[in-house]
Amino acid sequence: MKLSRTAVAVVLLVAAAGFGFGQTVELVGAGATFPAPLYTKLFDQYAKEFGVKVNYQAIGSGGGIAQLKGKTVDFGASDAFMSDADLAAAPAAILHIPIVAGAVVATYNLPGSPELKFAPDVLADIFLGKITRWNDARIAAANPSVTLPKTAITVVHRSDGSGTTAVFTDYLGKVSEEWKSRVGSGTSVAWPAGVGGKGNAGVAGLVKQLPGSIGYVELIYALQNAMPFASIRNKAGAFMKPTLASTMAACKVEIPADTRVSLTDTDAPDGYPIATFTWVLLYKEQGYDGRQAAKADAVVKMLWWMVHDGQKYAEPLSYAALAPNVVAKAEALLRSMTFGGAPLMK
């Protein structure tokens, strides 16, 4: 799929004076809606500091990966890491650069916006379409102080290829054998129930419009829309709210060199169980298809800024900044990037 000129593509215009390229460089990228509010802030700040204009097209993780593999963008963005099979089928080696971590929350539309709690099996059975009314005894068991209506439950899910979906279904597959066998996980699944919305914003919008509905979005979308979200019982038996602290606790796992790691269903007793990193994806060898060295240099400099100075903008938007050990992994990946076989970073 080609990006139109009128689409909100990632366009990076680098002044010769700023980076010493002697020419204007234009980069194109697309992908995840999960980090889009943060990317808007980061790219705005980047423009202020360096005179560089950056616009981001949030089309969903699936679209970002597809366009990167098709080489119609300079980089993609995803909250779902590519599988070994997908990486093997790609035209060349692809790197995953972690940017921040975030929480996927269950948000709902009920009178009074009560703060609900969900056991993992209950959440799975709601999205399986097995629990159909809000006053179901299994929901009530974890919420004895809430007067639950008899209202029918309307499930809202993503209609596009989505990293947020991959994270949410990965979690449901870990806590429900029926979900794992019937539905599975991935950026797109055959949903047993409900209606679809495009992007995190689309799901949030539908939940806000439909009384009795429930959906899943990145935390900032619920906060920006003043929507309630549930506490989820973790492995340790604690009902955890999705906060910066509980998201960061879920990140305290061994990080592999390629940074592809699932954070869902954490063992951390103080961890929120539906968390994820979000990544920028790009080719390790940047000298492909007649690509200009200036483009490669521009993107690696921007990413270096994002995983360092850019981290201070994460917390105000309820994303978790990268821990030092994760930053170190990102640095190693950026230093491994090449152009014509020569390292990009000196």
Secondary structure, DSSP 8 states (H G I E B T S, - for coil): ----TTS-----B--HHHH--SS-----EEE-STTHHHHHHHHHHHHHHHS-B---EE--HHHHHHHHHTTSSSEEEESS---HHHHHHSSS-EEEEEEEEEEEEEEE--TT----EE-HHHHHHHHTT---BTT-HHHHHT-TTS-----B-EEEEESS--HHHHHHHHHHHHH-HHHHHHT--SSS---SS-EEESHHHHHHHHHHHSTTEEEEEEHHHHHHTT--B-EEE-TTS-EE---HHHHHHHT-S---TT-----SS---TT--SSEEEEEEEEESB---TT--HHHHHHHHHHHHHHHTGGGGGTGGGT-B---HHHHHHHHHHHHT-EETTEES--
